[in-house]
Every structure is written in C-alpha cells, then in structure tokens.
Amino acid sequence: MDVAVRSARVALVGNPNSGKTALFNALTGAHQKVANYAGVTVERKEGLIRTGDGRTMSVLDLPGTYSLRARSPDEEVTRDAVLGRLAGEAPPDVIVAVADATNLRLVLRLILELKAVGRPMVLALNMYDIAQRQGLRIDLERLQAELGVPIVTTVATRKRGVEDLVSAVNAAAGHLSATSEGGWMAPDAEALRGKAREAERIMKACVRPPERPDTLTGRIDSVLLHPVGGLLILMTLLFVMFQAVFSWATPFMDGIEAGLGALGVGVAAVTPDGIWESLIVDGLISGVGSVLVFLPQILILFLFIILLEDFGYMARAAFLMDRIMGGAGLHGRAFIPLLSSFACAIPGVMAARVIDSKRDRLTTIMVAPLMTCSARIPVYTLIIAAFIPNQTVWGFANLQGLVMFGLYAAGILSALAVSFVIRRIFWRGAVEPFMMELPAYKTPDLRSVLVNLWLRARIFLERAGRIILPLMVLVWALSTFPYPPEGATQPAIDYSFAGMMGKALEPIFAPIGFNWQMVIALIPGMAAREVAVAALGTVYAVADPETATAVLATTLAGQWSLATGLAFLAWYVFAPQCVATLGVVKRETNSWKWMWVMVAYMFGLAYLAAFLTYRAAVALGGG
Amino acid sequence: MSDTIKLSQARRGDCGVIVQVGDHCHHDEHALELERRLLELGFVEGARIELLHEGLLGRDPIAMKVDDMRVALRRHEAASLTVRVEPVA
C-alpha cells in the first residue's frame, strides 16, 4: 500500500439521539472545526483523530437521520455526503453507523439501507453500558454475521471502546475499494416495509429483550407529559430559566462593559487624538462590546437548553407546546428557537435548524426577532423610567413593571399573529406533519455539555462578529463625518451624515410623533437596539448616558410628550433595529428576499404601531 | 370485541397492533410521503402500540409506545394508521 497515504475520511451516521455527537466528541476531543456546507446552511462538524500507528483520520459528524431518503436540508446533507454527491466534499472512506444499543430497531433498518451504498462500514453500538445495566443481551457475533459489518461496543460518555473503534475503522479503511454510489435508490413504501421486516427478523434473532427494562422514562413522562401538570412544570422551568438568564448574567455583563470601557480609555490614552482613536474606541471597541456583552446571557441560556436537550426534555417541551403554538401555525419544535430569541434573535434564528420542514423553519425565523430580546431592555427601561410613573396600581402591581410585561406580551402575541398570517398568505393549507421520537431520559454528561456550550459560544461570536464589526465601522463613519464646522454649538452628530439623514427623514417620522433627534438616534441604533440609548445621550448632549440613565430620562421627559415616549416604545417592539440579525437571517435562509420581507413587514408594523399609539395618546390628552 | 380503528380515534391507555399504514385509496404524493415517513419511524404493520399520553387541547398530540420506543404524533397524522385494539387486560 501507499505509505504516504492521505488521511482516511470517516463519516458518522445514525438516528437522532443515538449519542452520535457524544461519540464524535469522544473521538476528536476539542479538535473540531465547525463551518457550513457549501451553499447550504447546514452545520459541518469535522474533527481529526490520530490513530495508534500515527496516521490521522478526519471525522465528519453528519446530521442524525432515520433514512437516507432525506426530508430536511440536514438530512439531505447526510444523504449526499454518504453517497459522495456533495459538491466540494470527497466521499467518506468508511461509514461509522452509530446505534443506541438499547434502541436498535430503526437503526438496523438504516444500516440495511446504508449497506446498499457499498462503502466499508463499522457499526458502533453506543450506550452499551445502559444496555448491559438493563440486562439486554445482544448476540454480537450473530449480529455481525447477519449484517456483515464489524461491530464495536462503545460508551461515548466514558470514552470506552473508542480505541477499538478507531482500529476497526483503520482495518475497514484498508479494504478501500473503488466504490461507486452502489445500489442505493430512494426506497418506496414496499421497499421500506421489506427492510423493516428484515430488521425485525435480525432483531428477534440477535437481541433478547431486557430483563430490567427502563421504567424510569415512563414514570418521569407520566409527570412531565401530564396535560396540565406538565405544562405547569414547563412554565416553571421557563420562569427559572429567565430569572437565571437575567439575574446571573448581570455581574458578568457589567464586568465585560467595565473591562471594555477601561480598554477604550487605555487605548485612547496611547493613540493620538483624532480619527484613529475615534475609529478604534468608538467604532471597533464599542462595536465588539455591543456583541460581547450578550455572551453571558447567551451562555446561560444555552447551558439550560443543552442540559434539557441532553436530558431528553426538549422533545417533551415540543410535545406540550405543539397544539398551543399550532393554533398560530407554528410547529412544536419552534419552541426552542423562539425561547432563545428572548436572549437574542441571532442564536434563535440559528436554532431554527432543528425544524425539518422548510416552511415551518422560515415561519419561525420570520417571527423570532419579534420576541423581546435583551437588547431592547435598556431602551424599554430608559423610556419607562422617563414616562411611566413609579406607582402601585390595583393595590399590588407596579405600573412600570406592568408596562414592561405588556411590551413582552405584545412581542409574543404579535409573533403568533404574524406566523398565523404567514401561514395563511404564503402557504395555505399545507400542514407539515409533527412526528418525533421521545428519547429515553439520560443524565447529561458534563464534558459533552461543556464542549457543546463552548462550540455554541464560538459560533455566536464568529457569526455576529463577522457581521457586526464592519457595520459598526459604517455606523461610526456615518455619525462621525463630516466633522462639525468651526465654532459649532450643537453636538457633533448633528452635522454628520447621520444628522443629515435624521433631518431628511424627519417628515416621514413626524406623523408618529418622532422629532429629528430621535430619528438620528435610530440610525446608529440600527447596529444594535441598545446603541440607541447611547445615541440619544449623544444628541441630547448627556455625558455618559449609560451610567447617567436617570439624567437622560429626566431630559427626555422634559423634551418629549408622553405620546412620543409611548410611540417610541411601540416602535421598538417591532422595528428590525438590528442589522446583525438581518445578516444572520440572510445567511440562514440563503436568500435576500426573505431578509427584505422581514425588513419590510417589521418596519411596517413598527410604523403602524407607533402611529396608532401616538394618535391614541394624543387623543387622550397625552400630546 | 376486537375492533379496528384509526389510531387518531384511540384514547389514552388503548393498546393494539398496527394492521395498516397509510390508506391505500388515494394516491397523492403527500399521502405517500406520509406513509413512508411513518414506516421510517417504526410504524409498520405488526408493531405494538400503546397510547401513553394526550395533549391538553383536543387531546392532541398523542404520545405512544411503538414496540419499544416512544413516539409523538398529531392525531392528524395518526389518522392514516389503522390499529386493531385489544381489550385492556
């Protein structure tokens, strides 16, 4: 054989919930590269392993599937990668079929399908410890003979069997044959039935039912899936999660802000005054900061989501919420993306990938930014402090808190309404099936959770950073140039392009009660919603508005009418004031069209809502 | 009494065996695709079914045991599965 062999390519294929990703993590450790497949927005996870004899293998973690007959973009990638049809992607030398040893039936059918492809294959019987604990007897020799595929038992979470798997793959790679697409053809219903019967026969011949079957899952389900109790538990979980996201993250967010502030001061001290200092401090550092500051919240949110996912709860949450969200035309699985959007729409839009059907996924992406993300909170807090009296109503409720609650509710209700309308207008009648496996509950593995958390954080920073950095520079340029003339009396931003745009756009915004200062603040506010607070501080010449919110609030209360303040709140419920989200939507939908649809409908709603709020408030004497 | 019913009519606690997947009368692409998906998720003729849980609104969706795995389905999709219900022991 050729000594200078190229590294063998291995692809992991398996059912969802088979512990495929845990096995991938065990094989590759932290040496993972995450990118997208060319032309599609499916995540491509690749890692390197070094075999005993010093060679390297590249491992590809393919999306989980029940069949090569693909239904979603994710599953298409799996099919095309296995068949070697993927553009820019060489076919795998060895396929590793990953199976949950306690749940073999469906994966046996998949393996029979994979065999038709004709590539060398190894079967990893994962979670073998659980199978043994249940007293499940698998006749490995017989199974190996029936399938004609070498079998390795593994416990990915304990890294057991990983070396055996690597050497089995190595051995299989030795039999490299000039494989073609083999005999795989999309099976019809009859072929599927035949394969299912064959799988059933093998199952009966090789697997003895467990002596101590898992009854825990059933017992937990009777609590968590209780029609009423289950929903109450879900709501309680959400409440705890929100508390955690907002209260645990605060010290870290303050720390990041303080750190970046200090960095800005430090950099300002060493760079000569002028344009470079302004670009670095006001453009780059505050731009990076506006993304970075959300990282603690996103990490906490993802920690919850990953834990619940690995435990097996997320499928149950989708079950409980399906009918409730289904009334608005949303799929049960849209629950997780929409939940993430309360921290930030960017991870929410990215999480919509868990939805199989393209239509359901698009609907979810389109409404995700309506969820009240945490970047709206500084704006809401400022305006509420300025215009809503801090008083008790109905004996127990705080009026400011009520308004805040109302803004959250407005976001949720409008998301439901918009998805309802999207269903009616864009795809009438077509209802995507809701069917999914409810996996057995498992104790999450700490290492695997941490690896996934780290991965999510990296992806968020890369995606958001790549989009928001250039935009921050652009927004900085718009609000900096041209410089104010000699002896200018107004704040510098009034003389800049942003100022000119603000004044030019003012007539459009006059009907909804916005003055030109507000319109100016909206322009840098496009970079990220909370930047509008700083921008308002700049136009109203309040020094350091982030710490002196109270001063700014008093200024605004003096300058704006109540109607204007309320209209501004209404505007912020809907307006797509976050270019980073729009950029991610463009990437995830792979289409400019859907991004522009989003821009148009959200600005439309924002204008309408602000108009109605303003007019109503003026009519009631708030003008 | 050993009845055959549509799975969509089943109630919590019902047990039975799948006797037919898909309705072999109308052959539009949508129904055929649904049939294949159900087969891939383990809903094959002969599989044992036990309905375990029902959702709050309209008792929908339903969660059931199919042989030894748990699967959730809307009643809408469950309508294309015919089940022979066995009397509860």
Interface residues (C-beta under 8 A of the other chain):
Chain A: Y66 S67 R69 R71 N103 R105 L106 R109 P187 D188 A189 L192 R193 A196 R197 E200 P209 P213 T217 G218 D221 S222 L225 H226 P227 V228 L231 A315 A318 F319 L320 D322 R323 I324 G326 G327 G332 V431 P433 F434 M435 M436 E437 L438 P439 A440
Chain B: V21 G22 L32 L34 E35 R36 R37 L38 L39 E40 L41 G42 V44 E45 G46 L52 H53 E54 G55 L56 L57 G58 D60 P61 A63 D67 D68 M69 R70 V71 A72 L73 R74 H76 E77
